């Protein structure tokens, strides 16, 4: 009997997902004679046993497509929303689905949250291999995630375009870049796009330091500034407040804990970039405008680099399955791959190190990082 594997995409969409699905599926079929089943809408579709059987034709023509042909969701395997306010652990039902299809392994494509879900499935006997997908580049254990290069290119192009209007109108323009709680995307796009200021979550910023740098530029004859702001960046004051709330989360229960969580959510969703723009306008006397790039960074055709990365990781995944490897992240290591145990990386966020070469380059160029 031919061996069978399943595949699903979870979490936010990202360029390169379809390239990875194609690579896993075609390599599994052509190199190892495996059957491939795709589950719709992430772990939710797995639980509901909604699937498609992939053949060579259905895997053709998707290499360049953005999004995911399987759809996605943010469902958690052990805390799945039931629609009536309840959250239930559905892993045993998912294991039944895997057993019903006699799947040798389940391949999951996702980011940091998906890594945690994948490990939880391993804990109930489902053999899982995970591929690192996210524009945030925050998955630990891999050199890079697919989706990151495409998103960085889109953000860089946006910053390029903002230069002309900032220069023409003598304005401060703040480009808010995605990235969740890490600064990889804003730092990379800011460097590549020639931003004057780059603000990332790893370095809480001082508004006065930013204003001083803009005033110095103005005095030197540059009456405009471009600021790349990561969506997770906080001022020093907000960072201290956040740290205090996180500490309270560890020491409270019940209603008090929910209240603290609501405060954290409100702080995370507050219009911090708009407040920064208003403060800089008041101090510098220059008009300030905010451009929030948003989900446009996640859409469209994946870059050649992301297609190659997704293809390389996908074909390696089929090889690992053939060798009975599971419970791992299929990570990029230089031009090769490595099977990294999920237990070592699940739940650990890859932040930008303060001594990273990109940070050093920014400082050498005189780019202000807010500290």
N, C-alpha and C positions, 0 to 999 in steps of 0.2 A: 504494500500500500504506500502511495506517495505521501511524503511528509507534508504537513500544513502549518502555516504561520498566520498570525493575525497582525494587523497594523491599524493604528489610530493616531489622530492629531488632537492635542489638548492645549488648553490655555488660549492666549491671544494668537491671532493669525500672524504670519511672518513670511517674507519672501524666501523661497527655497523649499517650502514644505512639499510642494508637488514634485520638485526635482528629487527630493529624498524618497518620497513614496515610490516614484518611478524606479529609482536606483535599487531600493530594497526589493521591490517586486520583480523587476526584470532579472536581477542577479539571482534571486532565489529560484525563479522559474528556469532560467536558461543554464545556470551553472550547476544547480543542485536538484533540479526537477521537483521543486516544491510547489504546492498549491498556496495561493495567497488570498486571504480574506481581509477586506477593509471594513472597519466599523465606523458608522456615521456618528458625528457630533461627540467625539471624545469618549470619556468613560461613561457618559450617559447612554450613548448608543451601544456600548458594550453591555451595560446592565440590561438594556431593553432588547438585546440581540437583533439590532438593526444593522444589516451588513450587505456588502456587495462582494461578489467573487471576481477578482481581477484576472483578466487574461492579457495577452500581449497587446490586443487592440485597445483595451480600456486604459492601458498604461502608456499608450503612444500619444504624442501631441500635448503632454502636460508639462514638459520640462520648463517651458518659458512662462507658464501661467502663474500669476500671483495667487495669494490665498491658499485654500486647500480644497481639493475636490471631495474630501470626506466630511467637510464641515468640522466645527470644533465647539467646545463648551468649556466652562471653568468648573465643572462638577468635581467634587472631591469624593474619592472612593469610599471613605469611611464616615463622611458627613454629608451625604447627598440630600439635597433639598427635595422634600416630598410634595411641596405645593400647599401644604396646610400648616406650615410653620415648623413641622418636624424635620429633623435631620437624622438619617439612618445610615448605618454601616451596611453597604451593599456588596461587600467583597465576596461573600459566599455565593451570592447570585452570579457575580461576574465569573467566579471560578467554575460554576456550573455551565456557563455559556462556553467558556474555554474548553471544558471537558466534552461538551456536546459536539463541538467542532473538531475535537481531537487535535488541538493546536499544540505544536511542539514548543512554540514560544510566541510571546506577544511583544511587538515592537511599538513603542510609544514615542512620539515626537513632541517635545515640549521644552519648557523652561524650568526654572527652579521649583515651582509648585508641582510640575509634572514629575520631577525627580522624586519628590517626597511621596507622591501618589504611587509611583512605580515601585518604590521600596515597600510600601504598605501592601501592594499586591504580591510581591515576593514573599512577604511574611505569611500569606495564606496559601502558598503553594503554586502561584502562577509564575511561570518562568518569563521574566521580563528583560528586554534590552531597550535602553533609552538613547535617543539622539538629541543633541543639544540645539534647540531652536529658540531664538529670541533676538529681537533687535537690541535688547538691553546689554547683551554680552555679559550677563551676570551669573552664568552657570560655572561653578567651580569645577576644576579638574580637566578642563579643555582649554586649548590655546584661544579658541574663538568659537562663537556660535554662528550657525548660518542664519541669515537675516540681518546681521549687524552691518555687513559691508554695504548692502543695498540701502539700508536706512541712513547710514552715514553719508552715502553719496547724495541722497535726497536732501538731507539737512544741510550738507555743504553747498549744494546748488542754491538752496533758499538763501543762505547767508551771502553767497556770491551776489545774488540778485538784490539783496537788501542794501548792499554797499552803495549802489548808484543813487537810490532814493535818499539814503541817509546823508550822502555827500551833497546832493542837490538842495536839500531842505535844511541842512545844518542841524540834523536831529540826532538824538540818541535813539537807536532802535534795539530793542531787546527781542531776541529770537528764542522762544521757549521750545526746548528740544525734549523729546521723550527720553526714557531711560529708567523709569521707576525710581528705585532708591540708590542708583549708582550713576556715575558720571562719564562712563565710557563714551557714550554717543555724543554728548555735548562737548567733551574734551577733544575727541577726534575731529568732529565737524568744525569746532571752533578753530582748531589749529589749521585744518585744511582750508577753511574759508577765510582765514586772516582776521578773526575776531580780535578786538582790542581788549576785551574782558571775557573771561570764561569762568562761570560759576558752577561748581559741582557739589553734590551732597557730602563728599568726603572732606571738603574744606568749607566750614561755615563762614559766611562772608560778613564783612564790616561795611555798612553802607557808606560811612565816611571815607574809608579807604578807596572805594570805587569812585565816589564823587571827586576826591582829590586827584585821582588819575585822569579823570575826564577834564577837570579844570586845567590840569597841566597840559593836556593835549590841546585844549582850546587856546591856552596862552602861547603854545608853540605854533599855532596856525592851523590846527586840525579841528575845525568846528563841527565835528560829528564823531560818533563812536558806535561801534557794533558790539553788543553784549550777547554772548551765547549762554543761555541759562538752562541748566538741567531742571526738569520738572520737580525733582526731589531735592533741589538746593534750598537750604535754609539760612537765614541770617543768624548771627551769633545768638541774638536774643531768642529767636524762635527755636534754635537748636537746643538751648538750655531748657526751654519750656518743654520741648519734646522729650528730652532726656529725663526730666522730672516726671512727666506723665508715664513714660515707660517704666520707670522705677516704681511708680504707684501701682501699675498693672500687676507687678510681681507681688505686691503686698496687700492687695484688696480682693474681695470676693463679692459675688452676688450683684446687687444693685449698684454698689459703689464701683465695682469693676466695670460694669456696663457704662456707667457715667464717665469713667476715665477713658474707656474705649471710644465713646462718642466724642470726647474732647480731642482725642488723637485724630479721629477721622475728620473733624471740623478743621483742625490745624492743617492736615494734609491737603484738604480741599480748598483751603483759603486762597484767595487770589494774591499770592505772594509776589508774583512777577509784576502784576499791575501796581501793587503797593510800592515795590522797588522803583518802578518807572516814575510814579508820582513823586516819590522822595527825591530822586535824582533830578527831576525837572525843577523842583523847588530850590534845590541847593545850587545847581549849575546854571540855571536860567536858560537851558536848552530844551526845546520841545522833545518829549519822549513818546515813543510809540511801541506797542507790544504786538508781536506777531507770534501766535501760537500755532506751531506746525501741526500738532495733533496726529490723527490717524493717517494722514497722507504719507507719513514716514513708513507705514507698514504695508502700503499697497503697491500694486503694480508689478512689473516684470522684475524678477530677481537679477542681480548683476552677474556677470560671468564668474566672478570670484565665489559668489554664493552658490551658483549652480555647480561649480566644480567641487566645492566643499561638501555640499549636500550629496552629490553623486559619490564622492570618495567615502564619506561616512556610511552612506546607504549600502554600497557594495561590500564594504567591510563588515557591516552588520550581518549580511547574508552568510558571509564566511564564518563569523563567530557562531552563528546559529548552527551551521553545519558541524562545527566542532563542539557543540553542546555547551557553549558558554552562555551564561545568563546572570541576571542580577547585577548588570553592569551599565555604565554609561559608555557609549562608543565615542571616545574623545579624539579630537584632533591633536596630534603631536608632530609639529613640524609638517613634513609632507607625508607622514605616516599616521597611523591610528593606534589607540591604546584602549583596552578594555579596563575601565576604572570601576572598582566595586562601588555600587550605589551607597553602601553603608558609609563610605568615606566622604561622600560629597553631598548627599541629600540634606537639604536644609541649611547649607552653608553658602552664603552669598559672596560672589567674587567682586569685591570693591576695588576701586582704583588705588593702588599703593601710592603713598605720598612720595616715594622715591622712584616712581615709574618714569621711564625715559620720556614719555609724552609730557609729563609734568615738568621735568627738567628742561625740555625743549621750550615749553611755554614761558618758563621763567627766564631762560636765556634770551628769548626774543622780546622780553619786556612786557609780555601779556600779563595783565593783572588777574590774579586768581581769587581776589576778594579778601585775602588775609593780610 
